[in-house]
Amino acid sequence: MPGGLLSAIDDVMKYIATNEIRWVDLQFFDIKGQMHRVSVSNRKLEEATFGNGVHAADLAEVFGNSDQGDLVLLPDPDTLARLPWEPATVRLICDVMVAVKKERFLKDPRYVAERMETNFGAAGIKSSLVGSEVECVMFDTVTADKATRGRGTGIAMDSREAKWGPSPLSNEKTGAFVATPYDSMYSARTQISESLEDSFGVLVDSHRHGRAPTGQQTFELSPRSLKSAGDAVNTLKFITRNLATAVNASATFMPYPVEGEKGNSLNISLSLWKTSEQNLFYDGKETYGQISQTGRYFIGGLLEHAAALSLFTAPTPNSYRRLAAEGFKVGWSVSDKDALVSVPSYKKNIKEAKRITYRGADPAANPYLAHALVAAAGLDGVKKKTDPGNPVEEANAKKRTEKELPGSLFDAASALQSDTAFLKGVLPTELLADYLDLKLKQHKDAMKGVSGYELQKYFNV
C-alpha cells in the first residue's frame, strides 16, 4: 500500500482504539444513490480490512447477484467521521469490491467517479475541483395516509412558513435571503452546517434560506475532488435527515415538493487544473467572463449532451416538474439566470474563482454519477472542440429554442440511448443497463399514479 494510505489506516485504528469507539458504521450506495449501512463491532476492523474488505452482509440484497463474484465492503480511511448523535460510533464510506479477485465492482457508483478522475489524468489534467450547491425543504410535519391512497393524494405537509398555514411567519412571495424569525429553520441549518464541518470535515462556504418560501434550505459546499464531492453531498443528506428526525421534523431532497414554488436544485460547479497554478477555464484576457477557449469547449460538451445527461442529473419523474417550472434555456451565460450553464464572474482576475456551473441537476441524483457524467460531457466537448454558440444574451430568439431539455424520464432515456459515446470509459455497460431498466420502470410506475392536480383538474371531464 502507498505510504499515505498506510498512514491514514493507522490514524483510523488509533482513533478507534483511543476514543471508546464500539461500532463502525460501514456506509455504501446503490445505483440510485440511496445509502445502505451495516454496523460492525470494532473487533471486526483490522488493518488488513482496508486491503481485503469485510464481509458484513449479503450485498446481493442491494445489487442483485453479481456475475463478478461475492462482494465485500472496502472501507475508505479518508472518510472516517464520528457520528455526533451516536458518540460510540464512527462511519466509514466504503467501496464495493469483488472478494476473491480483489477488483472493483462495476456497479458501484463510487467507482464511476474514480474512473472519471482517471480519465482526467489521461487527458493531462492534474486535478478537478467540484463544488455543490444543494437545496432541500424542511417541513414541521409530513403525514402520509398510506392506507387509503386510492381515495386521493394522501399526503399532508405543514410548515410554519407555508402560505396555507396559520403562522404569521409565512413568506408570501419569496424566501430568498429572509432573516429570522421568518427564516424559522436557521438554527437547524446552522447545526447541520457545523456538524458537516466539525464531525465530517466537509467545509460549508455558506448556508441560507432558499428562494422557495416554504422552508427551503440552501447549502453551498466547498469545492473538493470529484469522488470526495459525491461523499460530501451524501453526507449532507445523511446529517440533514437524521437531525431533522431528531426534532420531529421532516426533510426532503425531492426535486419539486411544493407546487407553484421553486424546486430543489443541485448546482454542480467545476474547475479543471493542468497544474496547481493553471486553471484551464481561466483566461484573464477574455472580456466575456474571463472564460478560456478550453472552458468554452467544455460548455459546448455540456450543452451537446444535456438531454442525455438529464437521465442522471434529473433522475426521477418528479424532476421534470422542476425542470418545467424552471424553464431553463439550453445555453450558457454570465448573467442570465435562466441559462442551463452559467459562468460566475463576480470575482475578476482571480483564477481560483473561475468555474463552470451546470444548473440542470437536482438533489435526487446519485451525486457520484451526476458529478462524473457532467464532467465526462464537458471533457468530451474539450476533446472534440465543441462550439457552445453565443451566450444567451447575444443569441437571437430562434437560437435559444433550438435545443430543449427532455420533458419526462422516458424522453431522457430515449435521448441517452442515442448519445452514449461520451460515457465510454466512465460508465460501465453493466451499470448503464441496470440504470436504464430502473429509470424506465420508474417512468411506467409514475404513469400509473394519480396526482391531486389531476383529480382537481380533470375530475369533471
Residue pairs with C-beta under 8 A, 6 or more apart in sequence:
1 9
1 50
1 51
5 50
5 77
8 77
8 78
9 47
9 50
9 77
10 47
11 77
11 80
12 45
12 50
12 75
12 77
12 80
12 92
13 45
13 47
15 21
15 80
15 90
16 24
16 42
16 45
16 90
19 82
20 88
21 42
21 82
21 88
21 89
21 90
22 41
22 42
22 88
22 89
23 39
23 40
23 41
23 42
23 86
23 88
23 89
23 90
24 39
24 40
24 41
24 42
24 44
24 45
24 75
24 89
24 90
24 91
24 92
25 37
25 38
25 39
25 83
25 86
25 89
25 90
25 91
25 92
26 37
26 38
26 39
26 40
26 54
26 56
26 73
26 75
26 91
26 92
26 94
27 35
27 36
27 37
27 91
27 92
27 93
27 94
27 238
28 35
28 36
28 37
28 62
28 73
28 93
28 94
28 95
28 96
28 108
28 110
29 35
29 36
29 108
29 109
29 110
29 234
29 366
29 368
30 36
30 62
30 63
30 109
31 107
31 109
31 366
31 369
31 431
31 434
31 435
31 438
32 315
32 366
32 438
33 109
33 234
33 364
33 365
33 366
33 367
33 368
33 369
35 234
35 237
35 238
36 62
37 91
38 56
38 57
38 73
39 89
40 54
40 56
44 54
44 56
45 54
45 75
49 75
50 74
50 75
50 77
51 102
52 72
52 102
53 72
53 73
53 74
53 97
53 99
53 102
54 72
54 73
54 74
54 75
55 70
55 72
55 73
55 99
56 73
57 73
59 66
59 71
59 72
59 73
59 96
60 66
60 71
63 71
63 96
63 105
63 107
64 434
66 98
66 105
66 107
67 430
68 98
68 101
68 103
68 105
68 106
69 98
69 99
69 100
69 101
70 98
70 99
70 100
71 96
71 97
71 98
71 99
71 105
72 96
72 97
72 98
72 99
73 94
73 95
73 96
73 97
74 94
74 95
74 96
74 97
75 92
75 93
75 94
76 92
76 93
76 94
76 95
77 92
78 228
79 91
79 92
79 93
79 231
80 90
80 91
80 92
81 90
81 91
81 199
81 200
81 201
81 235
82 89
82 90
82 199
83 89
83 90
83 91
83 199
84 195
84 198
84 199
85 242
85 243
85 246
93 110
93 231
93 234
95 104
95 105
95 108
95 110
95 111
96 104
96 105
96 107
96 108
96 110
96 111
97 103
97 104
97 105
98 104
98 105
104 111
104 114
105 111
106 428
106 430
106 431
107 428
107 430
107 431
107 434
109 230
109 366
109 368
109 369
109 431
110 227
110 230
110 368
111 428
112 368
112 369
112 372
112 373
112 426
112 427
112 428
112 431
113 226
113 227
113 230
113 368
113 371
113 372
114 227
115 372
115 425
115 426
115 427
116 226
116 371
116 372
116 373
116 375
116 376
116 426
117 128
117 225
117 226
117 227
119 376
119 379
119 425
119 426
120 127
120 128
120 226
120 272
120 375
120 379
123 379
123 382
123 383
124 274
125 272
125 273
125 274
125 280
126 273
126 274
126 275
126 276
127 225
127 272
127 273
127 276
128 225
128 226
128 270
128 271
128 272
128 273
128 375
129 223
129 224
129 225
129 270
129 271
129 273
129 355
130 223
130 224
130 225
130 226
130 229
130 268
130 269
130 270
130 371
130 375
131 205
131 220
131 221
131 222
131 223
131 224
131 229
131 268
131 269
131 270
131 355
132 220
132 221
132 229
132 232
132 233
132 266
132 267
132 268
132 269
132 367
132 371
133 218
133 219
133 220
133 221
133 265
133 266
133 267
133 269
134 218
134 219
134 221
134 233
134 236
134 253
134 264
134 266
134 363
135 210
135 212
135 216
135 217
135 218
135 219
135 253
135 263
135 264
135 265
135 266
135 363
136 216
136 217
136 237
136 240
136 251
136 252
136 253
136 264
136 363
137 159
137 210
137 212
137 214
137 215
137 216
137 217
137 251
137 252
137 254
137 257
137 258
137 264
138 159
138 185
138 188
138 189
138 215
138 217
138 240
138 244
138 249
138 250
138 251
139 157
139 158
139 159
139 214
139 215
139 249
139 250
139 251
139 252
140 158
140 159
140 160
140 215
140 249
140 250
141 156
141 157
141 158
141 248
141 249
141 250
142 155
142 156
142 157
142 158
142 250
142 252
143 155
143 156
144 154
144 155
145 154
145 155
145 156
146 154
148 154
152 452
152 455
153 451
153 452
153 455
157 250
157 257
157 258
158 165
159 165
159 214
159 215
160 167
160 169
160 170
160 184
161 167
161 169
161 170
161 171
161 175
161 182
161 184
161 213
161 214
161 215
162 170
162 213
162 214
162 215
162 258
163 170
163 171
163 172
163 213
163 214
169 181
169 182
169 184
170 213
171 178
171 182
171 213
171 214
172 213
173 213
174 211
174 213
175 182
175 183
175 209
175 210
175 211
175 212
175 213
175 214
175 216
176 209
176 210
176 211
177 208
177 209
178 209
180 186
182 209
183 208
183 209
184 215
185 209
185 215
185 217
186 209
188 243
188 244
188 247
188 249
189 207
189 217
189 219
190 207
191 243
192 207
192 217
192 219
192 236
192 239
192 240
192 243
193 204
193 207
193 219
195 239
195 243
196 202
196 203
196 204
196 219
196 221
196 232
196 235
196 236
196 239
197 203
197 204
200 235
200 239
202 221
202 222
202 224
202 231
202 232
202 235
202 236
203 221
203 222
204 219
204 220
204 221
204 222
205 220
205 221
205 222
206 219
206 220
207 217
207 218
207 219
207 220
208 217
208 218
209 216
209 217
209 218
210 216
210 217
210 218
210 262
210 264
211 262
212 258
212 261
212 262
212 263
213 261
214 258
214 261
216 261
216 262
216 264
217 240
219 236
221 229
221 232
221 233
221 236
223 229
223 269
223 271
223 355
224 231
224 232
226 371
226 372
226 375
227 368
229 367
229 371
230 366
230 367
230 368
230 371
230 372
233 266
233 363
233 367
234 367
237 253
237 363
240 251
240 253
241 251
244 250
244 251
252 264
253 264
253 363
253 364
254 264
254 316
254 318
254 364
255 263
255 264
255 265
255 314
255 316
255 318
255 319
255 321
255 322
255 362
255 363
255 364
256 263
256 264
256 318
256 319
256 321
256 322
256 325
257 263
257 264
259 453
262 325
262 326
263 321
263 322
263 325
263 326
263 362
264 322
264 362
264 363
265 322
265 359
265 361
265 362
265 363
266 313
266 361
266 362
266 363
266 365
266 367
266 370
267 357
267 358
267 359
267 361
268 313
268 357
268 358
268 361
268 370
268 371
268 374
269 344
269 355
269 356
269 357
269 358
270 298
270 355
270 356
270 357
270 358
270 374
270 375
270 378
271 279
271 280
271 281
271 354
271 355
271 356
272 279
272 280
272 281
272 294
272 298
273 279
273 280
274 280
277 351
278 351
279 351
279 352
279 354
280 292
280 294
280 295
281 291
281 292
281 294
281 295
281 298
281 354
281 355
281 356
282 290
282 291
282 292
282 295
282 351
282 354
283 290
283 291
283 292
283 293
283 295
284 290
284 349
284 351
286 292
288 334
288 391
289 334
289 343
289 345
290 345
290 348
290 349
290 354
291 299
291 343
291 354
291 356
294 382
295 343
295 354
295 356
296 387
296 388
297 381
297 382
297 384
297 385
297 386
297 387
297 388
298 356
298 378
298 379
298 381
298 382
299 332
299 341
299 343
299 356
299 378
299 381
299 388
300 381
300 384
300 385
300 386
300 387
300 388
300 389
301 377
301 378
301 379
301 380
301 381
301 382
301 384
301 386
301 422
302 309
302 332
302 340
302 341
302 356
302 358
302 374
302 377
302 378
302 381
302 388
303 330
303 331
303 332
303 340
303 341
303 386
303 388
303 389
303 403
304 377
304 380
304 381
304 386
305 377
305 380
305 419
305 422
306 330
306 340
306 360
306 377
306 403
306 405
307 403
307 404
307 405
307 406
307 411
307 412
307 415
307 416
307 419
308 377
308 412
308 415
308 416
308 418
308 419
308 420
308 422
309 360
309 373
309 374
309 377
310 319
310 323
310 360
310 405
310 406
310 412
310 415
311 409
311 412
311 413
311 415
311 416
311 435
311 436
311 439
312 365
312 366
312 369
312 370
312 373
312 435
313 358
313 360
313 361
313 362
313 365
313 370
313 373
313 374
314 320
314 322
314 323
314 360
314 361
314 362
314 364
314 365
314 405
314 406
314 409
314 412
315 364
315 365
315 366
315 409
315 439
316 364
316 409
316 442
317 408
317 409
317 442
317 443
317 446
318 364
319 362
319 364
319 409
320 406
320 407
320 408
320 409
322 362
323 360
323 405
323 407
324 407
326 338
327 338
328 338
328 339
328 340
328 359
328 360
328 405
329 336
329 338
329 339
329 340
329 392
329 400
330 340
330 400
330 402
330 403
330 404
330 405
331 339
331 340
331 341
331 388
331 389
331 391
331 392
331 395
331 399
331 400
332 339
332 340
332 341
332 342
332 343
332 388
332 389
332 391
332 392
333 339
333 341
333 342
333 343
333 391
333 392
333 393
334 342
334 343
334 344
334 345
334 391
334 393
335 393
336 342
336 391
336 392
336 393
338 392
339 359
339 391
339 392
340 358
340 359
340 360
340 405
341 356
341 357
341 358
341 359
341 388
342 356
342 357
342 359
343 354
343 355
343 356
343 357
344 353
344 355
344 357
346 353
347 353
356 378
358 374
360 405
361 370
361 374
369 427
369 435
372 426
372 427
373 423
373 426
373 427
376 422
376 423
376 426
376 427
377 422
380 386
380 421
380 422
381 388
389 395
389 399
390 399
392 400
406 412
406 414
406 415
408 443
409 439
409 440
409 442
409 443
409 446
410 440
410 443
412 439
413 436
413 439
413 440
413 443
416 436
417 436
420 432
423 432
